[in-house]
């Protein structure tokens, strides 16, 4: 029986925040295998993402708030062992999909470990750490999903893959905005710390705008602008919350706290998931 601290630090609910890329990749697919999609969903959201959370917590040993947990417990050696076991199981299962899927998944795991591992710790470098997350959770995961669920050989759509990276890039710095003090104590200099609180909001708005501009161009050249505008309807609550929160933070920087950030995470993830699932349904029912 696993200790409660280990289960909490795996942070299974946090996978919900990373789920939009999965639905986005499926919605861009012309033909995918439903069985493969279900297996890959399990591999990513119930094995790989939680194991990355656990490994990160084991390395960081946070005492302040982290994503999804306001007061994290002390990590045990068990957490490290469980995270490694989950990674090995994930790779074995990925081999059932294809060799390339297992390879890409292994690359994801390696980079996520280099991001946290004390001997390398890519997260301590603001630009390198940021680009690692954007590549890993955006570009690489999109490609992994698209290829992993394919019913037959197919080329990865480049523009949506770049858009996935930009969506992650426009979201990730906001998740760091309440951790400046704790990161500084740990010797970590994040992209959000480099930009400052107000700069983080401005940067994220610019990157998000780039992502939606690219999506507009993609849907336009593929004669699917109706899908783009449907997607925007789902993102409207995210934009409104973001603007309202930014206004509050401009008046009082203390508003950039844990609870406000978590609310932003839930709003953005819920709307993104709903939007991309809707695109997927419309595409396959149309």
N, C-alpha and C positions, 0 to 999 in steps of 0.2 A: 504493500500500500504506500503510495507516494505521500510525502508530507504536504500539508496544505500550502506552505510557503512556496514549494516547487510548482504546484498547480497554479497558484496566483501569479508567479513570476513568468510563467509561460505565456500569460496574458492572451488566452484564446480569443476574447472579444476584440482584441486589437486587430485581428485579421480582417474584421469588417471594414476597417479604414483602408486596407490594401486591396479589397475586393473589386473596386471599380475597373481596374486594369483587366481583370479576368473577363468581366462582362463586355468591356469595350472590345477586347480581342475577338471574342466570340461574335459580336455584332458586326465585325468587319469581315467575317469569314463567309465565303460563298458556300462551302460545304464542309461540315465537321461531323465527327463521330460522337454521338451523345454519350456512349459508354466511356470513351476516352476522356471526354469533358468532365464527367462525374468523377473519374479516378484522379484526374489532374487537379480538380477542385479540392479533393480530399488531401492530396499530396501537399499542395501549396498552403491551404488555409488551416489544416488541422495538424500538419507535421512541420513543414519548413518554416513558415512564418513564426509559429510559436517557439520552435527550437531556436530561431535567431533571437527572439525576445529573451528567452531564457539564458542563452550564452552571453548576450549583451549585459543582462542583469548580473550574471555571475562575475563578469569582468569589471563592471562599474561599481557594484556594491553600493547602489544609491541609497541615500538616507532621506533625500528630498523627493518630491513628486516626480513620477515618470509617466509616460503615456498610458493612461487607463488606470493607474494606481496612485492615489494621493499619498499614501504612507506605505511604501514598499517594505516587505519583511526582509530579514537577513537571508541571503542565498546560501544554500547548503551545497556540499560537494555533489550530492544527489542530482542537483539541477544540471551540473555540467555533464554528468553521465547520461542523464535522460536526454539532454539536447543532442549529444553525439549519437545515441541510439535512434532518435527520431530522424536525424539526417541520414543515417545508414538505411533505415527502412524506406525513407523517401526515395533514395537513389535506386534501391532494389525495385520498388514499385514503378519508378519512372522507366526502368529498363523494359518493363512490360509494354510501354507505349512505343518507344524507339530509342536507339542508341544516342541520337542527337539530343533527344529530350533529356536523357540522363546526363549527358555531357553539359548541356546548358544549365541544368539544375545544379550540377556540381560546381560550375563556375559561380553561380549565384551564392551558393553556400560558402565557397572560398572567400569571395569578396565581402560577404557579410561578417565572416570571422575576422578578416584583416581589418575591417572597420572597427571592431571592438577589441581585438587581441592586444594586450598590453605591450607586447614586443614590437608591434607595428603601429596599431591604433590610428588608422586613417582618419577617424573622427576628430582627432585633435587639430587637423589642418582644415581651415574653413572652406577653401575652394576644392581641394582634393576630396575631402569628406562629402561635400555637397554633390560633386560630380559622380562619386561612387554610388551614392543613393539614387541619383537620377538615372544613371546607367543601369544599376541593378534592378531597381523596382519599376522602372519605366521601360526602357529599351529592351533589356534582356528578358524580363518577364513577359512582355508582349510577344516577343519572338518565340519564347519557350512555349507559351500557350498556343499561339497560332499554329506552330509546327506540331505540337504535341497532340492536338485534337483533330488534325487533318485526316480526312477519310482517304485522301490520296495526295501525292506530291503537289505542292502549291507554293508559289512565291509569296514572301511576306510583303504586304503593302507598306511601302516605306513612309509615306506621309502620316498615316495613322500611328505608326510606330514612333515617329518623332513627336507627334502630338501627345502620345502617352508619356513620353519622357518629360515634355514641357508641363503636362498636368501634374506630374509628381514634383517637378522642379518649382512649380508655382504654389505648391501646397506645403512641402516639407519645411521650409524655413519658419513658417508660422507655428509649427509644432514645437519649435525650439525656443519660442519667444519668452516663455515663462521660466526657462532654465538657465538664464545667463549667469546668475550668481553661483549655482551649484556646478555648472560646467567650468566656470573660472576656477573654483576651488579644486576641481579635478584636473586642471591643466589642459582643458579642452577649449579650443577657440572655434566656435561654430560660425557658419555663414550668417546666422541671425545676429550674433555678437558683432561680427565685422560690419554689418549693415546698420546696426542699432535698431531700436524698437520701431521707430517711424520708417526708417529705411527698409526694414523687413516688409512692412505693409506695401510700400511703394514698389519694391522689387517683385513681390508676389503678384501684384496687380499687373505689372508689365509682362511677366512670364505667362500668366494666365491669359492675357490678351493675345499673346503670341500663339498660344495653344489653340484658342478659339478662331483666330485668323487662319491658321493652318487647316483647321477642321472645315471652316467655311470654304476655303479653296478646294479642299478634297471633295466635299459633297457637291460643290458646284461643277467640277470637271467630271464627276461621275453621275451628274443629273439627278442628285438626291437632296436638293436644297430643302425640300419639305422635311426630311429627317433632321437636318441641322436645326431648323427652327423649332421642331418638336423638342429636341435636346435642350435648346436654350430655355424653354419653358421650365424644365426641371432644374436648371441651374440658376434661375431667377432668385429663389429664396437664398441661395448661397451668396450671390452677389449682394443682395440687400443686407443680409446678416454681416457680411464682410465690411461693407461701407459703414453700417451703423456702429460696428465694433471699432473700426478705425477712428471714427469721429470721437467715440468715448475715450479711446487711448490717447488721441491728440490732446484732449483736455486733461486726462489723468493717466499717466503711464502705468499706474498700479492696476488699471483695468486689464492689462495684458497678463492676466494670471492663469493659474491652472484650470479653474472652472470655466472661464470664458474660452480658453483654448480647446478644452474637451468638448464644449458645446459646439464650437466651430467645426471640430473634427466630425462630430455626429451629424450635424446638418449637411456638411459637404459630402460625406460618405453616403448618407441615406439618399440624398438627391442624385448623386452621381450613379449609384447602383440602380436606382429606379429609372433614371434616364437611359442608361445603356441597356438595361433589361427590356425596356420598352422598345428601343431600336431593334433589339434582337427579335422580339415578338413580331413587330411590324414587318421586319424583313422576311421572316419565314412564314408569315401568314398572308403576306401580300402577293 
